Amino acid sequence: MQAALAYLAQIVALIRKEFRDLFKDPSSRALLLMPAILQSLLFGYGATYDLTHVPYAVLDQSRGAASTELLASLDGGGVFTRVATLDNAGQIAAVIDSGDALLVLGIPPDFEARLATDRQAPLQVILDGRNSATAGAASAQIASVVAAFNVARGAVPLVTIDRRAWFNPNLESRWNLMPPLIAALSMIQTLLLSALSVAREREQGTFDQLLVTPLTPLQILIGKALPTMTVGILQSTLIFLIILFWFGIPMVGSVWLLYLGLASFTLASVGIGLSISAVALTMQQAMLYTFLIVMPLMLLSGLLTPIRNMPQVLQWVTYANPLRFGVDLVRRVYLEGAGLAEVGADFVPLLCVAATTLPLAAWLFRHRLS
């Protein structure tokens, strides 16, 4: 019993030392919290695919009552802003090339006559394909305005679509992007802190002293991992509160399941960071290795683009990426209200990554290359 207490006391002493290293400098304390807050706010306000402002130009060759009514529907919707009214087709290229307008709506001269005789009256929409995502969304928005225009004129189609979106009623891109940031943003600093922990001591010359103490590699591993995990969970909590209360995105699922998933994900991230730290000989190397792997982890996580749209080879590679399963777990628990049975498969690769990287880091502590 006394041996077990002494074993735990050694770990606690090492954990206290790590916390002192992390929080002793006021500027370091600010850097632990402020980036997570600022990044979550920037993503929430800046990284959105929702259409709020679409500048467009119009070439109205009809100039009749019907075209005026259609343009009034566009201008009054709050999304489309007319920046130019063209006189001829030769002006289209200039307004698109300059970037002043995202699209040009062309109304033919016989638009009024075709509608009066119940014939099809096609409109021409010229889009700036340099921003394909926004252009596609703008095109779909124009189609909905035209459909409403047809209904208002009594030209009701025989087949209609009654759309209802689950988990995101208004199809806001912020709802899809923000919850996964609870895992993604905290991972960046968790990796960096854990990668620097051993490299910092190695530069200061204290890590060799640590190795000759009675502490075992397992104790060193636990003492290095727990403080970084605590900081990672704290950052995730800050981001979670910002998403829930500042942006008002409601959480449907279980909080305890969310934190159980975050703990597993953070453990896997710390294992990767400690492995990097054990290999790196200097802090500069540790930072370089961390930034080298962060971008691929983000791109192959499904945070910005669906994994099913990636080439098959890259889909296989994502199975080694803990962020893929962290993003999926947080998104499903937060938005869908998924239970443990639905997201249990995400825990397996996270725990496998942790079970591989943490023992590897412990072994490298004693057998590192120098």
Secondary structure by P-SEA (a helix, b strand, c coil): caaaaaaaaaaaaaaaaaaaaacccaaaaaaacaaaaaaaaaaaccccccccccccccccccccaaaaaaaaaaaaccccccccccccccaaaaaaaaccccbbbbbccaaaaaaaaccbbbbbbbbcccaaaaaaaaaaaaaaaaaaaaaaaccccccccccccccccccccccccccccccaaaaaaaaaaaaaaaaaaaaacaaaaaaaccccaaaaaaaacaaaaaaaaaaaaaaaaaaaccccccccccaaaaaaaaaaaaaaaaaaaaaaaaacccaaaaaaaaaaaaaaaaaacccccccccccaaaaaaacccaaaaaaaaaaaaaccccccccaaaaaaaaaaaaacaaaaaaaaaccccc
